[in-house]
């Protein structure tokens, strides 16, 4: 029943993270449960890891675009030099 499911996930204590609306809006249920059970360090490390992955991917895209621009500039200068020779 609904009451059994609610009691399964919600404890009736003053330290219940599920009843705090600010935490409920900032984290998914898995993170809330892990933080409640003492896995706060794991949540922090997972956020840090994901941030590093995002930064690495963004820097790879920026590096690739800069390399393409430099190659296009070099090819354009070579073509311009060939046109001026002719």
N, C-alpha and C positions, 0 to 999 in steps of 0.2 A: 504494500500500500504506500501511499504518498508519505505518510508519517514515518514509516520504516525507512524509506529512502532518505528522507530528510534527516532522521536521526543517525543514519549511517555516515553521512557526510558532515553534519553539523553537530558539534559538541555544545553542550550548554555550560560554557565557562566564560569567565570575564576575559580570558586571553584568546578568544576565538577570532582568528583572522578572517573568517568568512563573514562575520557580522560587521567588519570594518569596511565601509563603502569605498574608502580611498584605495585600500589594497585590492578590493574586488574589482575595481576599474582598471588597475594598473597591471594585473597579472592574470594569467589563465589559471584554470583550476588545478592543473598539475603543479605549476610553480607555487601556488598558494599552499597546496598540501605539503610539498617538499619543504617550504619555508617553515611551515607549522611543525613539521617533524624534525627540524634541526638541519635541513639541507640548504640553509641560506647561502653557504659558501658555494655550493654547486650551482645555485641560481646565478650568483654573481659571476662565476667562472664561465658559465654558458653564455651569458650576455657579453662578456668580454671577448670570448672566442668568436661569436657571431659578428661583433663589431670589427674584429681584426679581419675576418673573412670579407666583410663588405669593403673595408678600406683597401685590402689587397686587390679585390676585383676592380674597384674604381681606379686605382692607380695603374693596373694593367691596361684598362681601356684608355686612360689618358696617355700612357706611354705609347700604345699602339697608334693612336690618332696623331700624336706628335711625330712618330716615325714615318707615318704615311705622308704627313705634310712636308717633312724634310725631303723625303724621296721625290715627291711631286715637284718641289721647288728645284731640286737638283736636275731632274729630267727636263723641266721647263728651261732652265739656264743652258743645258746642253743643246736643246733644240734651237734656242735663240742664237747660240754661238754658231751652229751649223748654217742657219739662215743667213747670218751676217757674212759668213765666209763665201757663200754662193753669190 
